[in-house]
Amino acid sequence: MSILTLSDERHHRLQRIRRSTWVAIALCLVLRAADTVFGPGLIEPAQAFAAQDSHACPAANQHHAKAD
């Protein structure tokens, strides 16, 4: 046996893990699509751009504070 060969038991175990992983991914996609289509709001939408709320430049913060 070389380093790259697997026993039959290990091969079948890896196949089961791979299959169950793909089933989990497919289930997540179906749930996400159903949430989008029917809109119960079970899955929160991702924040679009969180960086838009904060200002990186201190001068921008001062200007923003004066405008309020």
N, C-alpha and C positions, 0 to 999 in steps of 0.2 A: 504494500500500500504506500502510496506517496502522500505527501502533505495535502494535496488538493483533492483527494478522494474522500468521500463520505460513506459511512456505513448506511445500510438500507434504513435502519431505524432512525438515524439522524436525518437522513434525506426526507423521510415521511414526516418527521416532526417539523422540519423547516417548511415543508409544503403546507402543513396545517396552519402554522403561524402566518405564512404569507397569505393563504386563503382567508383566514379570519381577519387579517389586517385589511385586505381589500373589501371584505364584507362590511367592516366597521367604517371605512371611508365612504363606501356607497350609501350606507345608512345615514351618515352625517350629511351627505349631499342631498338625499331625499328629504330629510328633515328640514334642511335649510331651504330647499325649494318649496316645500309645503308651507313653511313659515312665511316665505316671501309671497306666495300666491294667495294664501288664505288669510294672512295677516294677523294671527293671534298674538304676535309680538313675543313669542317665547325666547327667541334669540335676539339679543340686543344688537343693533347695528353698530358697526365699528365707527370710531371717531374719525371724521374725514381728515382733518389736518389739525392735530393738537397744537402744533407750533404757531398757528394763526392767533391763538389766544394770548400767547406770551410775546413780549417784545424783547429782542436780544440786545437792542441798543438802549443804554440808559437815557439818552436824549429823547428817544421815542417815548419812554416811560414818563418823562417830565412833561412832554407835550400832551400826552394822553391824560395825565393828571390834571393839567390846566384846563383841558377841554371839558372835563366833568364838572 
